[in-house]
Amino acid sequence: MMFLYKIEIEMEEATGHLIILAETDEKAFEAVDSQLERHYVKMPVLKSAAIVEKKRTSAGAGYFIPHQSLL
């Protein structure tokens, strides 16, 4: 069984969410660095990573990530 993970990432200069498909929590965390390396030219300093949601995969499974309010 595979799961969709929403992982909250905190770096020195930014924060964000990583959505990843993995079999276990451990494998999801193992993939964090490689996913960040694909996105950035220079690897940022990772301060923390935490699973904030975990869903079983099925047709139509996904996440809505709202933009931050400016207020």
MODELLER restraints for C-alpha pairs under 7 A, 6 or more apart:
rsr = mdl.restraints
at = mdl.atoms
rsr.add(forms.Gaussian(group=physical.xy_distance, feature=features.Distance(at['CA:1:A'], at['CA:23:A']), mean=6.24, stdev=0.5))
rsr.add(forms.Gaussian(group=physical.xy_distance, feature=features.Distance(at['CA:2:A'], at['CA:21:A']), mean=6.65, stdev=0.5))
rsr.add(forms.Gaussian(group=physical.xy_distance, feature=features.Distance(at['CA:2:A'], at['CA:22:A']), mean=5.55, stdev=0.5))
rsr.add(forms.Gaussian(group=physical.xy_distance, feature=features.Distance(at['CA:2:A'], at['CA:23:A']), mean=4.51, stdev=0.5))
rsr.add(forms.Gaussian(group=physical.xy_distance, feature=features.Distance(at['CA:2:A'], at['CA:56:A']), mean=6.42, stdev=0.5))
rsr.add(forms.Gaussian(group=physical.xy_distance, feature=features.Distance(at['CA:2:A'], at['CA:57:A']), mean=6.03, stdev=0.5))
rsr.add(forms.Gaussian(group=physical.xy_distance, feature=features.Distance(at['CA:3:A'], at['CA:21:A']), mean=5.66, stdev=0.5))
rsr.add(forms.Gaussian(group=physical.xy_distance, feature=features.Distance(at['CA:3:A'], at['CA:22:A']), mean=5.53, stdev=0.5))
rsr.add(forms.Gaussian(group=physical.xy_distance, feature=features.Distance(at['CA:3:A'], at['CA:23:A']), mean=5.93, stdev=0.5))
rsr.add(forms.Gaussian(group=physical.xy_distance, feature=features.Distance(at['CA:3:A'], at['CA:54:A']), mean=6.48, stdev=0.5))
rsr.add(forms.Gaussian(group=physical.xy_distance, feature=features.Distance(at['CA:3:A'], at['CA:55:A']), mean=5.45, stdev=0.5))
rsr.add(forms.Gaussian(group=physical.xy_distance, feature=features.Distance(at['CA:3:A'], at['CA:56:A']), mean=4.55, stdev=0.5))
rsr.add(forms.Gaussian(group=physical.xy_distance, feature=features.Distance(at['CA:3:A'], at['CA:57:A']), mean=5.30, stdev=0.5))
rsr.add(forms.Gaussian(group=physical.xy_distance, feature=features.Distance(at['CA:4:A'], at['CA:19:A']), mean=6.84, stdev=0.5))
rsr.add(forms.Gaussian(group=physical.xy_distance, feature=features.Distance(at['CA:4:A'], at['CA:20:A']), mean=5.70, stdev=0.5))
rsr.add(forms.Gaussian(group=physical.xy_distance, feature=features.Distance(at['CA:4:A'], at['CA:21:A']), mean=4.63, stdev=0.5))
rsr.add(forms.Gaussian(group=physical.xy_distance, feature=features.Distance(at['CA:4:A'], at['CA:22:A']), mean=6.61, stdev=0.5))
rsr.add(forms.Gaussian(group=physical.xy_distance, feature=features.Distance(at['CA:4:A'], at['CA:54:A']), mean=5.73, stdev=0.5))
rsr.add(forms.Gaussian(group=physical.xy_distance, feature=features.Distance(at['CA:4:A'], at['CA:55:A']), mean=5.16, stdev=0.5))
rsr.add(forms.Gaussian(group=physical.xy_distance, feature=features.Distance(at['CA:4:A'], at['CA:56:A']), mean=6.29, stdev=0.5))
rsr.add(forms.Gaussian(group=physical.xy_distance, feature=features.Distance(at['CA:4:A'], at['CA:57:A']), mean=6.13, stdev=0.5))
rsr.add(forms.Gaussian(group=physical.xy_distance, feature=features.Distance(at['CA:5:A'], at['CA:19:A']), mean=5.57, stdev=0.5))
rsr.add(forms.Gaussian(group=physical.xy_distance, feature=features.Distance(at['CA:5:A'], at['CA:20:A']), mean=5.26, stdev=0.5))
rsr.add(forms.Gaussian(group=physical.xy_distance, feature=features.Distance(at['CA:5:A'], at['CA:21:A']), mean=6.28, stdev=0.5))
rsr.add(forms.Gaussian(group=physical.xy_distance, feature=features.Distance(at['CA:5:A'], at['CA:51:A']), mean=6.74, stdev=0.5))
rsr.add(forms.Gaussian(group=physical.xy_distance, feature=features.Distance(at['CA:5:A'], at['CA:53:A']), mean=5.84, stdev=0.5))
rsr.add(forms.Gaussian(group=physical.xy_distance, feature=features.Distance(at['CA:5:A'], at['CA:54:A']), mean=4.63, stdev=0.5))
rsr.add(forms.Gaussian(group=physical.xy_distance, feature=features.Distance(at['CA:5:A'], at['CA:55:A']), mean=6.59, stdev=0.5))
rsr.add(forms.Gaussian(group=physical.xy_distance, feature=features.Distance(at['CA:6:A'], at['CA:17:A']), mean=6.42, stdev=0.5))
rsr.add(forms.Gaussian(group=physical.xy_distance, feature=features.Distance(at['CA:6:A'], at['CA:18:A']), mean=5.75, stdev=0.5))
rsr.add(forms.Gaussian(group=physical.xy_distance, feature=features.Distance(at['CA:6:A'], at['CA:19:A']), mean=4.70, stdev=0.5))
rsr.add(forms.Gaussian(group=physical.xy_distance, feature=features.Distance(at['CA:6:A'], at['CA:20:A']), mean=6.74, stdev=0.5))
rsr.add(forms.Gaussian(group=physical.xy_distance, feature=features.Distance(at['CA:6:A'], at['CA:51:A']), mean=5.95, stdev=0.5))
rsr.add(forms.Gaussian(group=physical.xy_distance, feature=features.Distance(at['CA:6:A'], at['CA:52:A']), mean=5.78, stdev=0.5))
rsr.add(forms.Gaussian(group=physical.xy_distance, feature=features.Distance(at['CA:6:A'], at['CA:53:A']), mean=5.10, stdev=0.5))
rsr.add(forms.Gaussian(group=physical.xy_distance, feature=features.Distance(at['CA:6:A'], at['CA:54:A']), mean=6.44, stdev=0.5))
rsr.add(forms.Gaussian(group=physical.xy_distance, feature=features.Distance(at['CA:7:A'], at['CA:17:A']), mean=5.47, stdev=0.5))
rsr.add(forms.Gaussian(group=physical.xy_distance, feature=features.Distance(at['CA:7:A'], at['CA:18:A']), mean=5.08, stdev=0.5))
rsr.add(forms.Gaussian(group=physical.xy_distance, feature=features.Distance(at['CA:7:A'], at['CA:19:A']), mean=6.39, stdev=0.5))
rsr.add(forms.Gaussian(group=physical.xy_distance, feature=features.Distance(at['CA:7:A'], at['CA:49:A']), mean=6.37, stdev=0.5))
rsr.add(forms.Gaussian(group=physical.xy_distance, feature=features.Distance(at['CA:7:A'], at['CA:50:A']), mean=5.37, stdev=0.5))
rsr.add(forms.Gaussian(group=physical.xy_distance, feature=features.Distance(at['CA:7:A'], at['CA:51:A']), mean=4.37, stdev=0.5))
rsr.add(forms.Gaussian(group=physical.xy_distance, feature=features.Distance(at['CA:7:A'], at['CA:52:A']), mean=5.72, stdev=0.5))
rsr.add(forms.Gaussian(group=physical.xy_distance, feature=features.Distance(at['CA:8:A'], at['CA:16:A']), mean=5.97, stdev=0.5))
rsr.add(forms.Gaussian(group=physical.xy_distance, feature=features.Distance(at['CA:8:A'], at['CA:17:A']), mean=4.60, stdev=0.5))
rsr.add(forms.Gaussian(group=physical.xy_distance, feature=features.Distance(at['CA:8:A'], at['CA:18:A']), mean=6.50, stdev=0.5))
rsr.add(forms.Gaussian(group=physical.xy_distance, feature=features.Distance(at['CA:8:A'], at['CA:49:A']), mean=5.58, stdev=0.5))
rsr.add(forms.Gaussian(group=physical.xy_distance, feature=features.Distance(at['CA:8:A'], at['CA:50:A']), mean=5.26, stdev=0.5))
rsr.add(forms.Gaussian(group=physical.xy_distance, feature=features.Distance(at['CA:8:A'], at['CA:51:A']), mean=6.29, stdev=0.5))
rsr.add(forms.Gaussian(group=physical.xy_distance, feature=features.Distance(at['CA:8:A'], at['CA:52:A']), mean=6.45, stdev=0.5))
rsr.add(forms.Gaussian(group=physical.xy_distance, feature=features.Distance(at['CA:9:A'], at['CA:15:A']), mean=5.52, stdev=0.5))
rsr.add(forms.Gaussian(group=physical.xy_distance, feature=features.Distance(at['CA:9:A'], at['CA:16:A']), mean=5.21, stdev=0.5))
rsr.add(forms.Gaussian(group=physical.xy_distance, feature=features.Distance(at['CA:9:A'], at['CA:17:A']), mean=5.70, stdev=0.5))
rsr.add(forms.Gaussian(group=physical.xy_distance, feature=features.Distance(at['CA:9:A'], at['CA:48:A']), mean=5.98, stdev=0.5))
rsr.add(forms.Gaussian(group=physical.xy_distance, feature=features.Distance(at['CA:9:A'], at['CA:49:A']), mean=4.64, stdev=0.5))
rsr.add(forms.Gaussian(group=physical.xy_distance, feature=features.Distance(at['CA:9:A'], at['CA:50:A']), mean=6.82, stdev=0.5))
rsr.add(forms.Gaussian(group=physical.xy_distance, feature=features.Distance(at['CA:10:A'], at['CA:16:A']), mean=6.73, stdev=0.5))
rsr.add(forms.Gaussian(group=physical.xy_distance, feature=features.Distance(at['CA:10:A'], at['CA:46:A']), mean=6.25, stdev=0.5))
rsr.add(forms.Gaussian(group=physical.xy_distance, feature=features.Distance(at['CA:10:A'], at['CA:47:A']), mean=5.42, stdev=0.5))
rsr.add(forms.Gaussian(group=physical.xy_distance, feature=features.Distance(at['CA:10:A'], at['CA:48:A']), mean=5.12, stdev=0.5))
rsr.add(forms.Gaussian(group=physical.xy_distance, feature=features.Distance(at['CA:10:A'], at['CA:49:A']), mean=6.35, stdev=0.5))
rsr.add(forms.Gaussian(group=physical.xy_distance, feature=features.Distance(at['CA:11:A'], at['CA:44:A']), mean=6.57, stdev=0.5))
rsr.add(forms.Gaussian(group=physical.xy_distance, feature=features.Distance(at['CA:11:A'], at['CA:45:A']), mean=5.60, stdev=0.5))
rsr.add(forms.Gaussian(group=physical.xy_distance, feature=features.Distance(at['CA:11:A'], at['CA:46:A']), mean=4.51, stdev=0.5))
rsr.add(forms.Gaussian(group=physical.xy_distance, feature=features.Distance(at['CA:11:A'], at['CA:47:A']), mean=5.04, stdev=0.5))
rsr.add(forms.Gaussian(group=physical.xy_distance, feature=features.Distance(at['CA:11:A'], at['CA:48:A']), mean=7.00, stdev=0.5))
rsr.add(forms.Gaussian(group=physical.xy_distance, feature=features.Distance(at['CA:12:A'], at['CA:45:A']), mean=5.93, stdev=0.5))
rsr.add(forms.Gaussian(group=physical.xy_distance, feature=features.Distance(at['CA:12:A'], at['CA:46:A']), mean=6.83, stdev=0.5))
rsr.add(forms.Gaussian(group=physical.xy_distance, feature=features.Distance(at['CA:12:A'], at['CA:47:A']), mean=6.59, stdev=0.5))
rsr.add(forms.Gaussian(group=physical.xy_distance, feature=features.Distance(at['CA:20:A'], at['CA:28:A']), mean=6.69, stdev=0.5))
rsr.add(forms.Gaussian(group=physical.xy_distance, feature=features.Distance(at['CA:22:A'], at['CA:28:A']), mean=5.36, stdev=0.5))
rsr.add(forms.Gaussian(group=physical.xy_distance, feature=features.Distance(at['CA:36:A'], at['CA:43:A']), mean=6.98, stdev=0.5))
rsr.add(forms.Gaussian(group=physical.xy_distance, feature=features.Distance(at['CA:37:A'], at['CA:43:A']), mean=5.71, stdev=0.5))
